[in-house]
Each structure stands twice: as C-alpha cells, then as structure tokens.
Amino acid sequence: MPLRIFHTADVHIGLKFMRGYPDAIRDKLLDARLETLARLVDIANEQQCHLFVVAGDLFNNVRGQHQATG
C-alpha cells in the first residue's frame, strides 16, 4: 500500500494583519487561517492520508499557539 502524505507549509496561526485593515476584517482573516487549516485536515482525511506534514511555521508565535489551543 502506498504511503499518502499531505503537505502544507507556513500556516502562521496567530499572524495579525495590522496595516490598513479595520478590526472586523482583521478578525475575519485570523479566523480564516484556522478555518483553512481545518479544511486542509478534512481534505487529508477524505484522501485517506497517512501523514499530515506542516513544513515551516504552524504558529506565528506563542500567542498564536494559545489562540489555537485555548
């Protein structure tokens, strides 16, 4: 059976969009990162991947890690 690997990179959970965006848009962009990651996991599961690899930075900083994990 071949090994299926799902690869993504540089998700940067917690990265803030500071320049020129109203607060409401910044909040939507932050949420969109988490929603996109969740969708990537769904796709990997649908494709029955054996391994999910995130190259580069999953979190932008420690605060991003706390945002995602509660």
N, C-alpha and C positions, 0 to 999 in steps of 0.2 A: 504494500500500500504506500503510495507516495505521501510525503510529508507536505502539508499545506501550511504556508506561512503567510500571515497578513502583516504587512509592513506599513507603518506611518512614521512621521517624524515631526519634531519640534511643535508639539501641541501648545505649549506655553500656557497652561491653565493659570489664571490669575493675572495675566498680562492686561494692563489697563490701557485703554485708548484715551489719551489725555488731550490731545491737541484738536481743538475746533469741534468737538462733539458735545452736544447737550447731554446732561446726566441721563436722560431716558434712553438715548441712543447708546451711550457707553454701557449701561446696564444690560441692554439687549445684546450687545456684542460680547460681553462677558458670559452671558447665559448661552449664547450661540456656540461658544467653544465647548462647553460641557455637553450641549445637545449634539454637536457634531461628533464628539468622542463617543457618546452613547450610540449614535447611529453607526459609527465605524465598528463598534463591538457587535452590534446587531448583524451587520453585513458579514463580519468574520464568522459569527455563529451560523448564519444562513449558509455560508460556503463551507461549513464544517472544517474550519481551520484548526490545526493542532497547536499553533503557536501564534501569539499576537505580540509583535515587536514594535516598540516605540523607540526609534533612534533619536538622539538629541535630547532636548529638554521636554519632559512631560509637564513639569511645573515651571512657572516663570521665576518663582521664589518661594520661600517658606510660607508666605501668606496664601499663595495660590494652592499650596498643598492643604492648608487649613480650610480654604473655601470649598475644596472638593470633598474633603473627608468629614467636614462638620466640626 
